[in-house]
Amino acid sequence: QAQLVESGGGLVQPAGSLRRPCAASGTIFRIMPWAWYRQAPGKQRDFVASITDNGATYTVDSVKGRFTISRDNAKNTVYLQMNSLKPEDTAVYYCTQLGTGIWGQGTQVTVSS
């Protein structure tokens, strides 16, 4: 059975940086894009960034220039590099492979002084 597991998380200062890995195991469809979503308290889950099988990336305007999504196929891992973090970035972050219905369990990112 396919699984996506995010690891790490915790508290980071405003303007700080954080890197979140999402490790995949099982039967993952490599051709499908991987993506990161986030869900702030009391809010819906929103798309953040995606990466295709050939490495093309897209990030939403609110994180563009600050967040970078990448993948390491040898490790079956997708990463979200978060720089210049703002309190508004505080959320539970989830990774998923689009088209598979597979989601990670989520990892908390809290940006606060």
Secondary structure, 3 states (H helix, E strand, C coil): CCEEEECCCEEECCCCCEEEEEEEECCCCCCCCEEEEEECCCCCEEEEEEECCCCCEEECCCCCCCEEEEEEHHHCEEEEEECCCCHHHCEEEEEEECCCCEECCCEEEEECC
